[in-house]
């Protein structure tokens, strides 16, 4: 590769985050910073380009923590709130940069129009409301951002299609329960794979740990990081010791170079 390509995990938790409000689960009471997980998102940087995958309810906190002063694009995997509820907090970037390019499936934009109607208002829009440039994407059409090609991968979150993204040797997938062999072919050759692993027990719409490990065996990346992790998975350090040598639990603030 011609340039340094880094990935920072802004959040690695499931929809409730860790600690869960009101929970007395031991993981929620843990003092280990790696057991504290904001909602799932990653920050990608190369050259002078910065983009974020998913914009959940912890977006403001995550961006401040990482001292991010510019975001050039936001990619959305799907419309669920833990991936989109931070949409209003793009406003400081709007004030500095103008419209924020969002890349998402047209179904996702339809949902955002319903839930954030004031953002997409075309008549008498409130001054200072967020400004979004809508760029529709689909699984069959790669696109270019920051001079790099992004390959779009479709998986299923129960019955809901969700999108993953491959940029050169890096592939990011979350909220996956099933994926077709055709889409897996797009991922093969990946050096670093990020994929969800919710917990050890079966779940109707997410890979559990054994399913995620089986998926890793199909893709055969050099290194894998699991994300979208529930407190029920267990303590970070204990789970990490059980994993194969080239498979790790991601944690908030972790930065890797591709």
C-alpha positions as CSV (number, residue, x, y, z in Angstrom):
1,X,0.0,0.0,0.0
2,X,1.1,3.5,-0.7
3,X,-0.1,5.1,2.5
4,X,-0.7,4.4,6.2
5,X,-4.2,3.1,6.8
6,X,-5.3,3.0,10.4
7,X,-8.5,1.8,12.0
8,X,-9.6,3.0,15.4
9,X,-12.4,1.2,17.3
10,X,-14.7,4.0,18.5
11,X,-17.1,1.5,20.1
12,X,-17.2,-2.3,20.3
13,X,-20.4,-2.9,22.3
14,X,-23.8,-4.2,21.5
15,X,-27.0,-2.0,21.4
16,X,-27.1,-1.3,25.1
17,X,-23.4,-0.8,25.5
18,X,-21.4,-1.9,28.6
19,X,-22.1,-1.3,31.4
20,X,-25.8,-1.8,30.8
21,X,-28.0,0.6,32.7
22,X,-29.1,-0.8,36.0
23,X,-27.2,-4.1,35.6
24,X,-25.4,-5.8,38.4
25,X,-23.7,-8.3,36.0
26,X,-20.0,-8.7,37.0
27,X,-18.8,-7.5,33.6
28,X,-20.9,-4.3,34.0
29,X,-19.2,-3.8,37.3
30,X,-15.7,-4.5,35.9
31,X,-13.0,-1.8,36.5
32,X,-11.0,-3.0,33.4
33,X,-11.3,-0.3,30.7
34,X,-11.5,-3.0,28.1
35,X,-14.8,-4.1,29.6
36,X,-16.4,-0.7,29.0
37,X,-17.9,-0.6,25.5
38,X,-19.6,2.2,23.7
39,X,-21.9,1.4,20.7
40,X,-20.2,-0.1,17.7
41,X,-18.3,2.1,15.2
42,X,-14.9,2.5,13.6
43,X,-12.8,5.4,12.4
44,X,-10.8,4.9,9.2
45,X,-7.9,7.1,8.2
46,X,-5.5,7.2,5.3
47,X,-3.6,10.1,3.7
48,X,-5.7,13.2,4.6
49,X,-9.0,11.3,4.5
50,X,-11.1,10.3,7.5
51,X,-14.3,8.4,7.5
52,X,-16.5,6.7,10.1
53,X,-18.6,3.5,9.8
54,X,-21.9,4.0,11.6
55,X,-23.0,7.0,13.7
56,X,-24.6,5.7,16.9
57,X,-25.8,7.3,20.0
58,X,-22.2,7.6,21.4
59,X,-20.9,9.4,18.3
60,X,-20.2,12.7,20.0
61,X,-18.4,11.1,23.0
62,X,-16.3,8.9,20.7
63,X,-15.3,11.8,18.3
64,X,-14.3,14.0,21.3
65,X,-12.3,11.1,22.9
66,X,-10.3,10.5,19.8
67,X,-9.8,14.3,19.1
68,X,-11.2,14.1,15.6
69,X,-11.4,17.5,14.0
70,X,-12.6,16.4,10.5
71,X,-14.8,13.6,9.1
72,X,-15.0,13.4,5.3
73,X,-17.7,10.7,5.0
74,X,-19.9,8.4,7.1
75,X,-20.9,4.9,5.9
76,X,-23.9,3.2,7.4
77,X,-24.3,-0.5,7.7
78,X,-28.1,-0.3,8.4
79,X,-30.7,1.8,10.1
80,X,-30.9,0.5,13.7
81,X,-30.6,3.1,16.4
82,X,-27.3,1.9,17.8
83,X,-25.8,2.6,14.3
84,X,-27.6,5.8,13.4
85,X,-28.9,7.7,16.5
86,X,-25.9,10.1,16.6
87,X,-26.9,11.7,13.4
88,X,-27.7,15.1,15.0
89,X,-24.1,15.3,16.3
90,X,-22.6,15.8,12.9
91,X,-23.6,19.5,13.2
92,X,-20.2,20.8,14.2
93,X,-18.7,19.2,11.1
94,X,-21.5,20.8,9.0
95,X,-20.5,24.2,10.4
96,X,-16.9,23.6,9.5
97,X,-17.2,21.6,6.3
98,X,-20.7,21.9,4.8
99,X,-22.9,18.9,4.0
100,X,-21.7,15.5,5.4
101,X,-21.6,12.8,2.7
102,X,-23.5,9.7,4.0
103,X,-23.3,6.4,2.1
104,X,-26.2,4.1,2.8
105,X,-28.7,1.8,1.2
106,X,-31.8,3.7,-0.1
107,X,-33.9,1.8,2.5
108,X,-31.8,3.2,5.3
109,X,-32.3,6.8,4.0
110,X,-36.0,6.1,3.9
111,X,-35.9,5.2,7.6
112,X,-33.8,8.2,8.5
113,X,-36.2,10.5,6.7
114,X,-39.0,9.2,8.9
115,X,-37.0,9.3,12.2
116,X,-35.1,12.6,11.6
117,X,-37.6,14.4,9.5
118,X,-36.3,17.9,10.5
119,X,-32.9,17.0,9.0
120,X,-34.3,16.3,5.6
121,X,-36.9,19.1,5.6
122,X,-36.8,21.0,2.3
123,X,-39.3,23.8,3.2
124,X,-38.6,26.0,6.2
125,X,-35.7,23.8,7.5
126,X,-34.6,24.9,10.9
127,X,-31.4,26.9,10.8
128,X,-28.5,24.9,12.2
129,X,-30.1,21.5,11.7
130,X,-27.7,18.8,10.4
131,X,-27.0,18.8,6.6
132,X,-26.6,15.4,4.9
133,X,-25.5,14.6,1.3
134,X,-27.3,11.3,0.5
135,X,-25.3,8.9,-1.5
136,X,-27.2,5.6,-2.2
137,X,-25.1,2.4,-2.3
138,X,-25.9,-1.3,-2.9
139,X,-24.1,-4.6,-2.7
140,X,-23.4,-4.8,-6.5
141,X,-21.6,-1.4,-6.9
142,X,-18.2,-0.5,-5.5
143,X,-17.6,3.2,-4.9
144,X,-14.6,5.4,-4.4
145,X,-13.9,7.5,-1.3
146,X,-10.6,9.2,-0.5
147,X,-9.1,7.7,-3.6
148,X,-9.7,4.1,-2.4
149,X,-12.3,1.6,-3.7
150,X,-14.9,0.4,-1.3
151,X,-16.4,-3.0,-2.0
152,X,-19.9,-3.4,-0.5
153,X,-20.8,-6.7,1.1
154,X,-24.4,-7.8,2.0
155,X,-25.2,-10.0,5.0
156,X,-28.4,-10.6,6.9
157,X,-29.2,-9.4,10.5
158,X,-32.0,-11.9,11.0
159,X,-34.0,-11.1,7.8
160,X,-32.8,-7.5,7.5
161,X,-30.1,-6.9,4.8
162,X,-27.1,-5.1,6.3
163,X,-24.0,-3.8,4.5
164,X,-20.4,-4.4,5.2
165,X,-17.4,-2.7,3.6
166,X,-14.0,-3.8,2.3
167,X,-11.2,-1.3,1.7
168,X,-8.1,-2.9,0.4
169,X,-7.0,-5.5,3.0
170,X,-9.6,-4.5,5.6
171,X,-13.1,-5.8,5.9
172,X,-15.7,-4.6,8.4
173,X,-18.9,-6.5,9.1
174,X,-21.3,-6.1,12.0
175,X,-24.8,-7.4,13.0
176,X,-24.3,-10.5,10.8
177,X,-26.3,-13.7,11.3
178,X,-26.0,-15.2,7.8
179,X,-24.1,-14.4,4.6
180,X,-24.1,-16.1,1.2
181,X,-21.1,-17.8,-0.3
182,X,-21.2,-15.2,-3.1
183,X,-20.7,-12.4,-0.7
184,X,-18.0,-14.3,1.2
185,X,-16.0,-14.5,-2.0
186,X,-15.7,-10.7,-1.9
187,X,-14.1,-10.9,1.6
188,X,-11.5,-13.6,0.8
189,X,-7.9,-12.3,0.7
190,X,-8.7,-9.8,3.5
191,X,-5.7,-9.3,5.8
192,X,-7.8,-7.9,8.7
193,X,-11.4,-8.9,9.3
194,X,-13.7,-7.2,11.8
195,X,-16.9,-9.1,12.5
196,X,-19.5,-9.3,15.2
197,X,-19.5,-11.9,18.0
198,X,-22.2,-11.2,20.5
199,X,-21.9,-13.9,23.1
200,X,-21.5,-17.7,23.5
201,X,-25.2,-18.5,23.5
202,X,-27.2,-18.7,20.3
203,X,-28.9,-15.5,19.1
204,X,-31.5,-15.1,16.4
205,X,-29.9,-12.1,14.6
206,X,-26.2,-12.1,15.5
207,X,-23.3,-14.5,15.2
208,X,-22.5,-16.1,18.5
209,X,-18.9,-16.9,19.3
210,X,-18.8,-20.3,17.7
211,X,-20.5,-19.0,14.5
212,X,-18.1,-16.1,14.3
213,X,-15.1,-18.5,14.7
214,X,-16.6,-20.7,11.9
215,X,-16.9,-17.7,9.7
216,X,-13.2,-16.8,10.3
217,X,-12.3,-20.3,9.1
218,X,-14.2,-19.7,5.9
219,X,-12.6,-16.3,5.2
220,X,-9.1,-17.1,6.5
221,X,-7.9,-13.6,7.1
222,X,-4.5,-13.0,8.7
223,X,-6.0,-11.4,11.8
224,X,-9.6,-11.1,13.1
225,X,-11.1,-8.7,15.6
226,X,-14.5,-9.4,17.1
227,X,-16.9,-6.5,17.8
228,X,-20.5,-5.8,18.8
229,X,-19.8,-7.7,22.1
230,X,-22.3,-8.2,24.9
231,X,-21.5,-8.2,28.6
232,X,-22.8,-11.7,28.6
233,X,-19.7,-12.7,26.5
234,X,-17.6,-12.4,29.7
235,X,-14.6,-10.4,30.9
236,X,-12.4,-9.2,28.0
237,X,-9.2,-10.7,29.4
238,X,-10.7,-14.1,30.1
239,X,-12.4,-14.4,26.7
240,X,-9.2,-13.2,24.9
241,X,-7.2,-16.1,26.4
242,X,-9.6,-18.7,24.9
243,X,-9.4,-17.4,21.3
244,X,-7.1,-18.7,18.6
245,X,-3.8,-16.9,18.2
246,X,-4.8,-14.7,15.3
247,X,-8.3,-13.9,16.7
248,X,-8.9,-11.1,19.2
249,X,-11.6,-9.2,21.0
250,X,-11.5,-5.6,19.9
251,X,-11.9,-2.9,22.5
252,X,-12.7,0.7,22.5
253,X,-9.7,3.0,21.6
254,X,-7.8,0.1,20.0
255,X,-6.0,1.4,16.8
256,X,-4.5,-1.0,14.3
257,X,-2.5,-0.3,11.1
258,X,-3.5,-2.2,8.0
